[in-house]
Amino acid sequence: MRRYAEDMERDAARFYRQAALRTNDAETRKLLGDLATAEDQHGRAASDMASRHLTDDKRDDEDENARRRFVLQIVQPGLVGLMDGSVSTLAPVFAAAFATHDPHSAFLVGLAASLGAGISMGFAEALSDDGALSGRGKPLIRGLVCGAMTMAGGIGHTLPFLIESFSAAMTVAIAVVVIELFLISWIRWRYQDTPFGSAIVQIVFGGALVFLAGVLIGSS
């Protein structure tokens, strides 16, 4: 809020100075200049008050609150989307790949699954909580973040199937899946205080089960 207030004061001062340059009336120009000077003084007074009253402990509390809001409003919906997109689309993509041995068919299935999951998860996140009581932020932003990350999670291991060679496409897709799972584990460790080893075991185990389901279904 302090930063927004400072920006408002600075913008107001700039507005008055630009307005003063556009008038030919001396009294009006002087009034606008005085208003710009007053806005500058407000900004300096606010900075002085912050330096006097804002202790290190209060700054640490503000930083922690800002981090908490960032996790709740951006990281959490993004992580949910990335996990859902990366894991839930494994089965249909690899089932289609092993069933047809046609990279193009697997790509179309993965593209449809990723887009569908992104739209579904975006609406689900946006409609699940208005953020008024939980402090999780605006539903539209959370929905966009969740939907975009869901789609990105599915598209990641779908794009390799643009490669015409089935074996090459499969190799690259599996490598992308491994990267996605490690990325999810790192985010959980970085922002949710989950032990990195536990995060890897949990995510890799779940991803492996879904991958095997897709392979078994596609090979049957």
Stockholm file with secondary structure:
# STOCKHOLM 1.0

chainA/1-220         MRRYAEDMERDAARFYRQAALRTNDAETRKLLGDLATAEDQHGRAASDMASRHLTDDKRDDEDENARRRFVLQIVQPGLVGLMDGSVSTLAPVFAAAFATHDPHSAFLVGLAASLGAGISMGFAEALSDDGALSGRGKPLIRGLVCGAMTMAGGIGHTLPFLIESFSAAMTVAIAVVVIELFLISWIRWRYQDTPFGSAIVQIVFGGALVFLAGVLIGSS
#=GR chainA/1-220 SS CHHHHHHHHHHHHHHHHHHHHTCCCHHHHHHHHHHHHHHHHHHHHHHHHHHHHCCHHHHHHHHHHHHHHHIIIIIHHHHHHHHHHHHHTHHHHHHHHHHHCCHHHHHHHHHHHHHHHHHHHHHHHHHHCCSTTTCCCCHHHHHHHHHHHHHHHHHHTTGGGGSSCHHHHHHHHHHHHHHHHHHHHHHHHHHHCCCHHHHHHHHHHHHHHHHHHHHHHHHC
#=GC SS_cons         CHHHHHHHHHHHHHHHHHHHHTCCCHHHHHHHHHHHHHHHHHHHHHHHHHHHHCCHHHHHHHHHHHHHHHIIIIIHHHHHHHHHHHHHTHHHHHHHHHHHCCHHHHHHHHHHHHHHHHHHHHHHHHHHCCSTTTCCCCHHHHHHHHHHHHHHHHHHTTGGGGSSCHHHHHHHHHHHHHHHHHHHHHHHHHHHCCCHHHHHHHHHHHHHHHHHHHHHHHHC
//
